[in-house]
């Protein structure tokens, strides 16, 4: 069962505009959420995270928003740049270990972002 | 460079064969995770080790096994390979293995022909 869902397989945005990537989760025990970025032929690299005690975390052009009641998080990239073109994975973990996969990160299927000049 | 090393980068083999994938975690990281990424699938968690002991199991087939050695490197063994086992296999590591962020290697692309 997919506990983390990214329902948009792809997204195309113009350079300079905002990119919004969405993620939903089903397990209420998840308390730590992360976004990873992946280029072809490379492993995923950590981008930004948020704890369930917060509803927003910002790092430069990247902001993650968490809505616990809706079990929804989103990643905003402003302004988007061509170098941001990659696959973005949403992930979640239960730092208390109370999930089917223990402490492991549970990943969505990814959203492929294309930023056009 | 994440500091996580995976070998080999590419592996081509035939059905029914057995292969071993190797992973060296970042210096200081005690926990190692294995993930599988198939076509159109996200990263599927296979198994986690912490300081040599198995900590959690995910969707790992019985034909697959893993271990973490005293020097903390890990190996994933895949046997009786089937066409459907063709995938990208990632190793990741973390300091404590308690749900914090992971550092990923660049993966091993396995092709079963």
Interface residues (C-beta under 8 A of the other chain):
Chain A: X2 X4 X6 X32 X34 X36 X41 X42 X43 X44 X45 X46 X49 X89 X91 X93 X94 X95 X97 X100 X101 X102 X103 X104 X105 X106 X107 X108 X109 X110
Chain B: X2 X4 X33 X35 X40 X41 X42 X43 X44 X45 X48 X55 X56 X58 X90 X92 X97 X98 X99 X100 X101 X102 X103 X104 X105 X106 X107
